[in-house]
């Protein structure tokens, strides 16, 4: 069986530890020859890398493992490049969240003003990274799950229109499916969803039992109304995530036709969310105080001991497993189903063809084949067209270096929805992002 070479961009991320462990657990189904971590932050990545050396020495000794800050060493000879960049790091994420909240607007890493701020930073770094990858690995599959995935996907579509080996992915729809399996008490892989939307903004119209063909969505709706909604891995989640999933019950009461993506709450209840988010302790602060400390403490303990000890477990890491399964589908031409971000081209019949939509696709060696969902209801269409316009205008702002296009994007966004507010928050974010955004004129 062929073995593959993989690079993870963002090797110092708190998510990398889950990938390292998952590559060990999944070594039979997706065998690796070489794994490279790449990050511009050497000090941060070194801690993850030293943990990886101990992990693989004990659990996967035949794997060639490297961590580097050199682009040539990172990308040359790679079959797959997993992109988990965080432009500006967690401190800039905190600004994306704190600054809008200080003005009474939603502060969130992918939605609203914070999402657009992060989007402009991410596009700058992602486009440079893809050009670097293509210099050293012209045939590698680039699997991008860097946020905000919708804005990044739109910019990459424009910058690399003929590159068919860039795939944009988010794990949140799959997380919702996995959470439904917890509610139903079944294996999540027995569920066959039908989904439409944009990244972090969509709906499940059906969730079928693959064995019987029964649509389980009515049963899921009843269970949510009776028991609420928890993530599949609720015991491992921070409080903000439990609250995020908890809001699904409210969304289902108000808009009962479809099962929503958890992020829909920011678009449908922006004033409520802004008033209930803590402007002094946002999700970024929670990550820095929680997951970041846990991950780096675990790494440092293993490094100090020189051995894994009891630091390797069999707990599933849904995020890492999903990305490895995506690579596996391409590598072995499995043509199984994944929810992916693709150019619309009729997948959602009554939306513009060049929108980057999120739908179920069959995925194999030749890339994704989207499954059509037909026309969507006017309510959902109106919401999505509004957001597509925001995302396209932010991409325009990047490529044209246009303040006006950025202002139009901010004005349209449902979490701002006011021209004077839009100018105020845009100007504040321009100041906060000096040197990381294009110079908007």
C-alpha positions as CSV (number, residue, x, y, z in Angstrom):
1,X,0.0,0.0,0.0
2,X,1.3,3.4,-1.0
3,X,2.5,5.7,1.9
4,X,1.9,9.4,1.8
5,X,3.8,12.6,2.7
6,X,1.8,15.2,4.6
7,X,2.6,18.7,5.7
8,X,0.6,20.5,8.4
9,X,0.8,24.3,8.0
10,X,0.3,25.8,11.5
11,X,2.4,23.2,13.2
12,X,2.2,25.2,16.5
13,X,-1.6,25.2,16.6
14,X,-3.4,23.7,19.6
15,X,-5.1,21.4,17.1
16,X,-1.9,19.8,15.9
17,X,-1.6,17.5,19.0
18,X,-4.9,15.9,18.0
19,X,-3.5,15.3,14.5
20,X,-0.3,13.7,15.7
21,X,-2.2,11.2,17.8
22,X,-4.8,10.6,15.1
23,X,-2.1,9.8,12.5
24,X,-0.9,7.1,14.9
25,X,-4.4,5.7,15.5
26,X,-5.2,5.8,11.7
27,X,-1.9,4.6,10.4
28,X,-3.3,1.5,8.8
29,X,-6.1,3.2,6.9
30,X,-4.0,6.2,5.9
31,X,-0.3,5.2,6.0
32,X,2.3,7.9,6.2
33,X,5.8,8.0,4.9
34,X,6.7,11.5,6.1
35,X,5.0,14.1,8.2
36,X,6.2,17.7,8.3
37,X,5.1,20.5,10.6
38,X,5.5,24.0,9.3
39,X,5.0,27.3,11.3
40,X,6.5,30.8,11.3
41,X,6.5,30.7,15.1
42,X,9.5,28.5,15.8
43,X,9.3,28.7,19.6
44,X,5.7,27.6,19.7
45,X,6.1,24.8,17.1
46,X,9.2,23.4,18.8
47,X,7.2,22.4,21.8
48,X,4.6,20.5,19.7
49,X,7.5,19.1,17.5
50,X,9.5,17.7,20.5
51,X,6.3,16.0,21.8
52,X,5.9,14.5,18.3
53,X,9.4,13.1,18.3
54,X,8.7,11.2,21.5
55,X,5.2,10.1,20.3
56,X,6.4,8.7,17.0
57,X,9.6,7.2,18.4
58,X,7.3,5.1,20.7
59,X,4.2,4.6,18.5
60,X,5.3,5.0,14.9
61,X,9.1,4.7,14.6
62,X,9.2,4.1,10.9
63,X,7.6,7.5,10.2
64,X,10.0,10.3,9.0
65,X,9.0,13.3,11.1
66,X,10.3,16.9,10.6
67,X,9.3,20.3,12.0
68,X,10.6,23.4,10.3
69,X,10.2,27.1,9.5
70,X,11.7,26.7,6.0
71,X,9.1,26.6,3.1
72,X,11.2,24.4,0.8
73,X,11.8,21.8,3.5
74,X,8.1,22.0,4.4
75,X,6.5,21.6,1.0
76,X,8.9,19.7,-1.3
77,X,7.6,16.3,-2.2
78,X,4.4,16.6,-0.3
79,X,1.2,14.7,-1.4
80,X,-1.1,16.6,0.9
81,X,-0.8,20.0,2.7
82,X,-3.2,20.5,5.6
83,X,-3.8,24.3,6.1
84,X,-4.7,25.4,9.6
85,X,-3.2,28.9,9.6
86,X,-4.3,31.5,12.2
87,X,-3.2,34.8,10.7
88,X,-2.2,37.0,13.6
89,X,-2.5,34.2,16.2
90,X,-4.9,34.1,19.1
91,X,-4.0,37.7,20.3
92,X,-5.5,39.1,17.0
93,X,-8.4,36.7,17.3
94,X,-9.1,38.4,20.7
95,X,-9.1,41.8,19.0
96,X,-11.5,40.5,16.3
97,X,-13.9,39.6,19.1
98,X,-13.3,42.4,21.7
99,X,-13.4,45.4,19.3
100,X,-16.9,44.7,17.8
101,X,-18.3,43.8,21.3
102,X,-17.0,47.1,22.7
103,X,-19.3,48.8,20.1
104,X,-22.3,46.6,20.8
105,X,-21.9,44.2,17.8
106,X,-21.2,40.5,17.7
107,X,-17.5,39.7,18.1
108,X,-16.8,36.3,16.6
109,X,-13.9,34.8,14.6
110,X,-15.8,34.0,11.4
111,X,-19.0,36.0,11.6
112,X,-19.7,39.7,11.5
113,X,-17.0,42.4,11.7
114,X,-14.5,40.1,13.5
115,X,-14.9,37.5,10.8
116,X,-14.3,40.0,8.0
117,X,-11.2,41.4,9.8
118,X,-9.8,37.9,10.2
119,X,-10.7,37.2,6.6
120,X,-8.6,40.0,5.2
121,X,-5.6,38.9,7.3
122,X,-6.1,35.2,6.3
123,X,-6.4,36.0,2.6
124,X,-3.0,37.8,2.6
125,X,-1.2,34.9,4.3
126,X,-3.1,32.1,2.5
127,X,-2.5,33.4,-1.0
128,X,1.2,33.7,-0.3
129,X,1.3,30.2,1.2
130,X,-0.4,28.6,-1.8
131,X,2.1,30.3,-4.2
132,X,4.9,28.9,-2.0
133,X,3.3,25.4,-2.0
134,X,2.9,25.4,-5.8
135,X,6.6,26.4,-6.2
136,X,7.8,23.2,-4.3
137,X,4.8,20.8,-4.6
138,X,2.9,21.6,-7.8
139,X,0.8,18.4,-7.6
140,X,0.0,18.4,-3.9
141,X,-3.6,18.5,-2.7
142,X,-4.1,21.6,-0.5
143,X,-6.8,20.9,2.1
144,X,-7.7,24.2,3.6
145,X,-9.7,24.4,6.9
146,X,-8.3,27.8,8.0
147,X,-10.9,30.2,9.1
148,X,-12.9,32.1,7.9
149,X,-13.2,29.4,5.3
150,X,-15.8,31.2,3.2
151,X,-13.8,34.3,2.6
152,X,-10.6,32.3,2.1
153,X,-12.4,30.0,-0.4
154,X,-13.7,33.0,-2.4
155,X,-10.2,34.6,-2.6
156,X,-8.5,31.4,-3.5
157,X,-11.1,30.8,-6.2
158,X,-10.1,34.1,-7.8
159,X,-6.4,33.9,-7.3
160,X,-6.1,30.3,-8.5
161,X,-9.0,29.7,-10.9
162,X,-7.4,26.7,-12.7
163,X,-6.0,24.9,-9.6
164,X,-8.3,21.9,-9.1
165,X,-6.3,20.6,-6.1
166,X,-7.4,23.2,-3.6
167,X,-10.2,22.0,-1.4
168,X,-11.9,24.1,1.3
169,X,-13.4,22.3,4.2
170,X,-15.0,22.9,7.6
171,X,-15.7,20.3,10.3
172,X,-18.7,22.0,11.8
173,X,-21.4,20.3,9.6
174,X,-19.9,16.9,10.4
175,X,-19.8,17.9,14.1
176,X,-23.6,18.6,14.0
177,X,-24.1,15.1,12.3
178,X,-22.0,13.5,15.0
179,X,-24.0,15.3,17.7
180,X,-27.2,14.0,16.2
181,X,-25.8,10.5,16.5
182,X,-25.3,11.1,20.2
183,X,-28.9,12.2,20.5
184,X,-30.1,9.1,18.6
185,X,-27.7,6.7,20.2
186,X,-26.4,5.5,16.8
187,X,-23.0,5.4,15.0
188,X,-22.6,8.7,13.2
189,X,-21.4,7.0,10.1
190,X,-24.8,5.4,9.6
191,X,-26.3,8.9,9.0
192,X,-26.6,10.3,5.5
193,X,-27.2,14.1,5.6
194,X,-28.6,16.5,3.0
195,X,-27.2,19.9,3.6
196,X,-27.1,23.3,1.9
197,X,-25.6,26.7,2.8
198,X,-22.4,28.7,3.1
199,X,-19.6,28.0,5.5
200,X,-20.9,28.4,9.1
201,X,-24.3,29.3,7.7
202,X,-26.5,26.4,6.5
203,X,-29.2,23.9,7.2
204,X,-29.8,20.1,7.1
205,X,-33.0,19.3,5.1
206,X,-32.8,15.6,5.8
207,X,-30.7,13.1,7.8
208,X,-31.3,9.6,6.5
209,X,-30.5,6.2,8.1
210,X,-28.3,4.6,5.5
211,X,-29.5,1.1,6.3
212,X,-33.3,1.8,6.2
213,X,-33.6,5.0,4.2
214,X,-35.7,6.5,7.0
215,X,-35.5,10.3,7.3
216,X,-34.5,10.7,11.0
217,X,-34.8,14.5,11.0
218,X,-38.4,14.5,12.5
219,X,-37.1,12.3,15.4
220,X,-34.0,14.5,15.8
221,X,-36.3,17.6,16.1
222,X,-38.4,15.9,18.8
223,X,-35.4,14.9,20.7
224,X,-33.9,18.4,20.6
225,X,-37.2,19.9,21.9
226,X,-37.2,17.3,24.7
227,X,-33.6,17.1,25.7
228,X,-31.8,20.1,24.1
229,X,-28.7,19.6,22.0
230,X,-25.1,18.8,23.0
231,X,-21.9,18.3,20.9
232,X,-21.0,14.7,20.5
233,X,-17.8,15.3,22.6
234,X,-19.5,17.6,25.1
235,X,-17.3,16.3,28.0
236,X,-14.2,17.7,26.2
237,X,-15.8,21.1,25.2
238,X,-15.3,24.5,26.8
239,X,-18.4,26.3,28.2
240,X,-18.9,28.6,25.2
241,X,-19.3,25.6,22.9
242,X,-22.0,24.1,25.1
243,X,-23.8,27.4,24.9
244,X,-23.4,27.4,21.1
245,X,-24.9,24.0,20.7
246,X,-27.6,24.8,23.3
247,X,-28.9,27.6,21.1
248,X,-29.9,25.1,18.4
249,X,-33.1,24.4,20.5
250,X,-34.1,28.0,20.2
251,X,-33.3,28.1,16.5
252,X,-35.5,25.0,16.0
253,X,-38.4,26.6,17.9
254,X,-38.3,29.7,15.8
255,X,-37.4,28.2,12.4
256,X,-38.5,24.5,12.6
257,X,-38.3,23.5,9.0
258,X,-34.6,22.5,8.9
259,X,-31.9,21.6,11.4
260,X,-29.4,24.6,11.5
261,X,-25.7,24.9,11.6
262,X,-24.9,26.1,15.2
263,X,-23.4,29.4,13.8
264,X,-26.7,30.4,12.4
265,X,-27.5,32.0,15.8
266,X,-25.1,34.9,15.1
267,X,-27.0,35.8,11.9
268,X,-30.5,35.3,13.2
269,X,-30.1,36.8,16.7
270,X,-27.3,39.3,16.3
271,X,-28.5,41.8,19.0
272,X,-29.3,39.0,21.5
273,X,-25.9,37.4,20.9
274,X,-24.0,40.7,21.2
275,X,-25.7,41.5,24.5
276,X,-25.0,38.0,25.9
277,X,-21.3,37.6,25.0
278,X,-18.8,38.7,27.6
279,X,-16.8,41.6,26.1
280,X,-14.0,41.0,28.6
281,X,-13.7,37.2,28.2
282,X,-14.5,36.0,24.7
283,X,-13.9,32.7,23.0
284,X,-10.3,33.6,22.2
285,X,-9.6,34.3,25.9
286,X,-11.3,31.0,26.7
287,X,-9.0,29.1,24.3
288,X,-5.9,30.8,25.7
289,X,-6.9,30.1,29.2
290,X,-8.1,26.5,28.5
291,X,-7.2,24.4,25.4
292,X,-3.9,26.2,24.8
293,X,-2.7,25.7,28.3
294,X,-3.9,22.1,28.4
295,X,-2.1,21.2,25.1
296,X,1.2,22.9,25.9
297,X,1.2,21.6,29.4
298,X,0.8,18.1,28.1
299,X,3.6,18.5,25.6
300,X,5.9,20.0,28.2
301,X,5.2,17.2,30.7
302,X,6.0,14.6,28.0
303,X,9.2,16.4,27.0
304,X,10.4,16.7,30.6
305,X,9.7,13.0,31.2
306,X,11.2,11.9,27.9
307,X,8.4,9.4,27.4
308,X,4.7,9.4,26.7
309,X,3.8,7.6,29.8
310,X,0.0,7.8,30.0
311,X,-0.3,10.8,27.7
312,X,-1.5,8.8,24.7
313,X,-5.2,7.9,24.7
314,X,-7.8,6.4,22.4
315,X,-10.1,9.4,22.7
316,X,-11.5,10.3,19.2
317,X,-10.4,13.7,17.8
318,X,-13.3,14.4,15.4
319,X,-11.6,17.4,13.8
320,X,-8.4,15.6,12.9
321,X,-10.2,12.4,11.9
322,X,-12.4,14.2,9.5
323,X,-9.5,15.9,7.7
324,X,-7.6,12.6,7.5
325,X,-10.7,10.9,6.1
326,X,-10.9,13.6,3.4
327,X,-7.3,12.9,2.4
328,X,-8.0,9.2,2.5
329,X,-11.0,9.7,0.1
330,X,-8.8,11.4,-2.4
331,X,-5.8,9.1,-2.0
332,X,-7.9,5.9,-2.6
333,X,-10.6,7.3,-4.9
334,X,-13.3,6.3,-2.4
335,X,-16.0,8.6,-3.8
336,X,-17.6,8.7,-0.4
337,X,-19.6,11.7,0.9
338,X,-18.3,14.8,2.7
339,X,-19.8,18.2,3.2
340,X,-17.4,20.6,1.4
341,X,-17.1,24.2,0.2
342,X,-17.3,24.3,-3.6
343,X,-18.2,26.7,-6.4
344,X,-22.0,26.5,-6.7
345,X,-22.5,25.9,-10.5
346,X,-26.1,24.9,-9.9
347,X,-25.8,22.8,-6.8
348,X,-28.2,25.3,-5.1
349,X,-30.3,26.0,-8.2
350,X,-31.6,29.5,-7.3
351,X,-28.2,30.9,-6.2
352,X,-25.5,32.5,-8.4
353,X,-23.1,30.0,-9.9
354,X,-19.9,31.6,-8.6
355,X,-20.9,31.5,-5.0
356,X,-18.8,29.3,-2.8
357,X,-21.4,27.1,-1.2
358,X,-21.3,24.2,1.3
359,X,-23.0,21.0,0.2
360,X,-22.6,17.3,0.3
361,X,-20.2,16.0,-2.3
362,X,-18.8,12.7,-3.4
363,X,-15.1,12.9,-3.1
364,X,-12.4,10.9,-4.9
365,X,-9.1,11.3,-6.8
366,X,-10.6,13.8,-9.2
367,X,-11.9,16.0,-6.5
368,X,-15.5,16.8,-5.3
369,X,-18.7,16.1,-7.2
370,X,-21.4,18.3,-5.6
371,X,-24.8,16.8,-5.0
372,X,-27.6,19.1,-6.2
373,X,-30.2,20.3,-3.7
374,X,-32.5,22.2,-6.2
375,X,-34.2,25.4,-5.2
376,X,-34.1,26.5,-1.6
377,X,-36.9,28.5,0.2
378,X,-37.0,32.2,-0.2
379,X,-36.1,32.9,3.5
380,X,-33.0,30.8,3.4
381,X,-32.1,32.2,-0.1
382,X,-32.4,35.8,1.1
383,X,-30.1,35.2,4.1
384,X,-27.5,33.4,2.0
385,X,-27.5,35.9,-0.9
386,X,-26.9,38.7,1.6
387,X,-23.9,36.9,3.1
388,X,-22.5,35.9,-0.3
389,X,-22.5,39.5,-1.2
390,X,-20.6,40.4,2.0
391,X,-18.0,37.7,1.3
392,X,-17.5,38.8,-2.4
393,X,-17.2,42.4,-1.4
394,X,-14.5,41.6,1.2
395,X,-12.7,39.7,-1.5
396,X,-13.1,42.7,-3.8
397,X,-11.6,44.9,-1.0
398,X,-8.6,42.7,-0.9
399,X,-7.9,42.5,-4.6
400,X,-8.8,46.1,-5.4
401,X,-7.4,47.5,-2.1
402,X,-10.7,49.3,-1.8
403,X,-11.9,51.0,1.4
404,X,-15.3,51.5,-0.3
405,X,-15.8,47.8,-1.0
406,X,-14.9,47.0,2.6
407,X,-17.4,49.6,3.8
408,X,-20.1,48.1,1.6
409,X,-19.3,44.6,3.0
410,X,-19.5,45.8,6.6
411,X,-22.7,47.7,5.9
412,X,-24.5,44.7,4.3
413,X,-23.5,42.2,7.1
414,X,-26.4,41.2,9.3
415,X,-24.4,41.7,12.5
416,X,-23.8,45.4,11.6
417,X,-26.5,46.4,9.1
418,X,-25.9,50.1,9.5
419,X,-23.7,52.4,7.5
420,X,-22.5,54.6,10.3
421,X,-21.7,51.6,12.5
422,X,-20.0,50.0,9.6
423,X,-17.6,52.9,9.1
424,X,-16.9,53.2,12.8
425,X,-16.0,49.5,13.2
426,X,-14.1,49.3,9.9
427,X,-11.9,52.2,10.9
428,X,-11.2,50.7,14.3
429,X,-10.2,47.3,12.7
430,X,-8.0,49.0,10.1
431,X,-6.1,50.6,13.0
432,X,-5.9,47.2,14.8
433,X,-4.7,45.4,11.7
434,X,-2.0,47.7,10.5
435,X,0.6,45.8,8.6
436,X,-1.6,42.7,8.3
437,X,-4.3,43.9,6.0
438,X,-3.9,45.3,2.5
439,X,-3.6,49.1,2.5
440,X,-7.2,50.1,1.7
441,X,-7.6,53.3,-0.2
